[in-house]
Amino acid sequence: MLDAAMLSGTHERDCVFEVFARSLPGGRRYGVVAGTGRLLELIERFRFEDEELTWLRDNRVVRDETLDWLADYRFNGTIRGYREGELYFPGSPVLVVDAPFGEGVLLETLVLSVLNHDSAIAGAAARMVSAAAGRPLAEMGSRRAHEQAAVAAARAAYIAGFGATSNLEAGRTWGIPTMGTAAHAFTLLHDSEEDAFRAQVRTLGPQTTLLVDTYDVHKAIETAVRVAGTELGAVRLDSGDLPVLVASVRAQLDALGATKTRITVTNDLDEFAIAALRASPVDSYGVGTSLVTGSGAPTAGMVYKLVARKDETGSWIPVAKASTGKASIGGRKVPVRGFDRVGVASAEEIHIVQGREALPKGRPLHVSLMTGGVADDRHLGAQGVEAARRHHAIAREELPESAFRLGRGEPALPTEYV
């Protein structure tokens, strides 16, 4: 596309590209924007180096004139969009890229790969947070994801309300609290379960979490309390009929005087399994596979479309595709969140604007993310992650109670084009 646009002389036309999702995955009631801070850093660094240019030349992908243009490529445009951690709905203009066609069209795959992955994880994580009803959750899915995706998944889950991750690289890079427990291999390494527990308590202290289902759970509980004392921090259950097992473990711990010892549960949990344990005396959850795969929705389904361009006279022209089932809505848009009289969110209002119209009433959803190719520092690094986490918590509080039902249903807020 770039090569052909350069040949026709249209690659420098000012354009507006928009990222949105036509629908929410799996009948879910809201989505969560995640990955924005990562994306801005990647766009700032996006270049074509000698190795890439040589490969493009050797394989005759584009003309030499286009290769020269790519050699000097640097995104210099403007990006506005929803804050990271914000909630979105079908049609929400999550990200808007203002740039000449050539600069903007090259970002499509980068933008979508980051936002689709991270938003899918955050959307699943938010449902799990709702199901946990205030009990802490830890992300533990690194062994079920690509090594780089694992770090991004931990970041997205934290923004959506998870309290910690077992991925130390996510802690180092993004400032996310880290935690972990011993695996069954550590118990199997030792001559006895008691030897394993003693080694762990000697190293980490009695407040550690002991894995108690390698052999016999109830014998392990007796051993754990004998080794660590009644101040044992927690026990972890990773198998079995969890509602029944959790209840019996709680009763046994209490009978042994370990009334403050917490019970953490893992074992292939998803939002539905977590909800099923709501009445059980579980203190915290560790979630892996389901979380890092989006709990059945590994992508958010976002698309990147051209919605406006300037013509030869410098006037803005709305553009849209009319494909059956994939039609888009042209024009620059200003989204706001509408509220009812008691302050509960009631609609996703998307105003199609022509110029500098007065801002509509409601909470504005677009913020500046990048100007002149330079990212706003407030969205970057560990501070950006914390800001996104705080904003997500605020945005969730605005939703009606029906938004948090796990069953299939309509989006929590209707999308209204104005």
N, C-alpha and C positions, 0 to 999 in steps of 0.2 A: 504493500500500500504506500509506504513511504517513497519507494523508488518511483512508482507511477505518479504519485502526487508531485514529486520534484520535477518529473519530466513534463507534467502539465502546468507547472507553475502555481499549484494550489497548496503546496506544503506549508506556506507561510500565512495562510488564512487564519485569522483568530477564530478559535472554536471554544465551545463549552462541552466538556464530557461529564457525564453523570454516572455515578454508581448507585444502583438500587436493586432490590429483590422484588420479583413479581409476586412472590408468595412466601410464606413462612414454612419451613420444613415440617412435615408430619402433623399438620393441623395444630401446631403450637400457637400460642396466643401473643407472643412478642419475641423479638430478637434482641441480641445484645451486640453492639458495635465493639469489636476488639481488634487489635493489631495496628491501630493508627500510629502509635508512637514508633513501633518497629518500622512501619512503612515509610514514615517521613525520613528516618535515618537512611534507609535503603535508597530512597529517591535522591537524597543529597549525594550519595556515593555512586550513583548509577553512571557508569562510563563504558565506552568501548575501547579496550586496551589493544595493544599490538597483536596479541594472540587471537583475539576475537576478529579483528579486522583482517588478519591474514587468512583465517579460516573462511570468512565471507568472500574474500577475493579469490582464494583457490577454488572454492566451490561455485563461483559465479552466481552468488545469491542476488547481488545488486550491482549496479553500474559503478564505475570508478568515481564518478561525481558524487554518488550517494555515500561511498566509502569515505571520501574526504569530508563530507558533512558529518558523518558519524564520528569521525576522529575528533571532532571539536564538540561533540554533543555534551551538553549539560542542561538539565532542566532549569529554566528560568521563569517558569510560570507561577501562577497563584493557585492555591488549593484552599477551599473552605469545606467544612463538613460538620457532621455530628461529633460531639466530644466523644473520646474513647470512654466506654462504659455506658453511653447513652442507649436507650431502648429505641428500636425501630420497628416499622410495620410495612406491609406491602406498599411499594411505591415510594417509600421514604428516600429522598435524595441524600443518601448517607455521605457521599463524597462528591465534590464538584471541582473539576480541573479546568482552569482557564489558561489556555496556551495556544500558540500556533499549532496547526494540525500535526506537523512533523514531531514536535516535542511531546505533544499529548498522546498521540496514538501509540508511541513506543512504550508507554507506561502500562498499557492495558493488562498484560499478563502479570507483571509485578504487582500491580494494585490488587487484582482479583485473587491471586494466589495467597497473598497475605490476609486480606480481609475475609475471604471465604473460609479459610482454615480457622483463623483465630476467632471469628464470630461464631462459627459452628461450635467450637469448644466452649466459648463463653455462654452461648445459649443453652447448651446442655448443663453446664455448671450451675447456671442460675436456677434451673428447674430442680437440681439436686439440693441447692441451698434452701429453696422453698420447702422441699420434702423433709429436710432435716429439722425444720422448725426451731432454729436457733442453736442446735447442737453443732459443734465444730466439725469441719471436713478437711481432710488433707488430700492433696493430689499425689497419686502414687503410680502413674501410668507410663513412666519412661521406657519400661521394657516392652511396651506394646506400641511404640511409635518410632518413626525415623528419629535419629539422634538430634537433629536440629529442630524437628517438629516437637519433640518432647519438651524442649526448653520453652518454645512458643506456647505450647499447651499449658504448661505450668503458669506462665504469665497470664494467659487469658482466664484460667480458672481463678486465679487470685483476684483479678479485677472483678469477677462475677460473684465473689464472696467466699471462696475457699480461704482457709486460714493459713495454710502452709503447703510446702511441697517437699517431696523426698529428693528432688533434683538439685544437687548442689550448684550446678552451673546456673540454674535459674536464680538461685540465691545470690551468687556472685555477680551476675550480669544485671539483674533487675531488682535486687534488694528484697526478694521475697523471703519470709521466714522459712527456715528449713527444719525438717524433722525426719525421723525414720525409726524403724524397729529392726530387730534381728530377723533373719530368715531361718527357715527350717534347717538349712545347711549348717548353721552355727550350732544348733542343738545336736545334729547328727555327727558333727565333728568330734564331740566330747564322748568320754566313756559312759557318761550318764547324763540325764536331763538336769540333775542337781548340779553336776560339775559345770554345765553350760550356764545355768542360772547364776552360780557363784562367780564365775568369770565375768559375766556381764554386770552384776551388781558391784563387784569389786572395782570395775573400771568406771562405771557410770553412776553408781550410788543407788540407793533403794528407790528413788523416784523414777527409775527407768521403767520401760514397758517390756514385759516378758511375754514371749509367744508361747501359748500354753496348749496348743492342739497338735503337737508333733506325734505324741503317743496317746495318752489317756488324759483328757481334759481335767477331770476332777482330781486325779492323782497329781497332775502338774500344778493345780491350784494349791493343794496342800504343800507341795514342795516349794512353790514360789513364796508363799507367806512365811514358811519356816526359814527360808534363806534371806529374804528381804525384810521380814517383819511386817507388822500391820501398817507400816507407812509405805508399802509398795505402791508405786505411782499408778501403774495400769497393767492390765493383761490384754493381749490381743487374741481374737478368735478369727480364724481364717477358713473355717469349714463347718459343716454340720447343719442341722435344722436350727437356724439362728434364733428365731423367736423363743423356742423351747430352751435352747442351750443358754442363751443370754439370761433368761430368768433363773435357771438353776445355778449358773455361775454367780449371779448377784446374791442369791440366797446363801451360797456356800461362802463367799467372801465375807458377807455380813456375820455369818455364824463363827467365822474364824477371827472376827474382830477387825477385819480390813474394810471397814465401812467407807473409807474415803478412797479406796482403790477404784480407779475408773476402768470401764470396759470399752475397748475400741474394737470395731468390727470391720473386716475387709471382705474378701470372698466375692469377687465379681459383682459388686453392687452397681445398681443404676438408680434412677430417681424413683422407680416403682418399688424396688426392694427396700430403699431407704424409707419410703412412705409406709411400707408394710411393717417396719420396725418402730414406728412412731410410739406405739404403746409399750414397747419393751424398754427395759432400763439400760439402754445403750447410751454411752457418754460421748462418743465421737465415731467418725467414720473415715475410712481410707478408701479412696476410689481410684481405680486404674483404667482398665480396658475401655469400659463404657464411656468414661469421660473423654479420653484422648481420641476416641473415634466419633465424638459428637453424639453418643447415645442413639445410634441409628441414623443420624444425619451428619455425615462427615464433611459436608459443605453447606454453606449458607445460601447458595444459589444466587449470589449477586452477579450482576452483569454490568458492563461498562459501555455506555452508549453516547454517541454524539447527539446533543439535543439542541444546539444552536451554533450558528456560524455567521461571520460577516460576509456580505456580498461585495461586489466590486466597488460599490459606492460607500462602503464603510457602515452600512446599516445591518443591524442584527436580524437574522432570519431564523425563526424556530424550525427545527427539522425533526422528523420522527419516522420510524418504520411502521408499516401497516400490515406486517405479516400476521397471518391467522394465528391467534393464541400467543403471539409475541409482540403485539403492538406496543409502542412506547408513546410517551407524551412529550412533545417538544417544548422548548422554551426554558429560560432561566427561572428557577424556582426559589421561593423563600418559605421554608417550613416553620411552623410554630405548633406548639402543643396547646390545645384548647382545654379549658377546665370548666367544671360545673360550679354551681353556687357555693358548694362546700369545699372546693379546692381539690376535687378528684379529677384526674385527667379524663377527658371525654372524647377527644378527637385528635387525629393527626391532620392538621390543616396545611395544605400545600398550595401556596399562592403563586400563580404564574405571573411574572412581572415583565414589563416592557422596558422600564427605565428606573427612575429613582422614586417609586411610589412610597408613600408613608408605610412604615412597618405595621403589620396587622397586630391586633391584640393577642395576648397569649405569651407563652415562654418561647423566645427565639431558640431555634435548634442549631443553627449554623454558627460556627466560630471560625476565626482565622487559624489555619494550620500551617500555611507556608506562603511566603511573599517573596517574589523575585527569586524563587528557587531556594530560599533559606527557611528552614523549619523554625517554628516558634518553640523556643526552649522549654516552655511550660509543659509541652507534651512529650518530652524526651526523657530517657533514662529512668532511674528508679523514682525520681520525683514525679514523672509523668504517670508511672504505674500507680502510685499512691493517689494522685489526683483523679485518675480514672476510676479507681476503686471507690473513692469517696463519692464521686458523681453518680456512679451506678447505684449506690445505696440510696441516694436522694431520689433518683429517677424512679426506682422501684416503689418507693413510698407513695408516689403520686398515683399509681395504678389502682383501678378498682379491684376489689377482692376476687372477683371472678377471673382475673388475669392469671392467678396462680394455680388454677385447676390443672391437673396433669393430663386429663383426658382430652381427646381431640375436640376442637371447637373453633369458632370464628376468632379472628384477631381481637385482642382486648379493646383496641380502639379502632373505629372506622377511619379510613383514609378519605379525606374530603378535599377535592381540588376546587380552588376558588379563583 
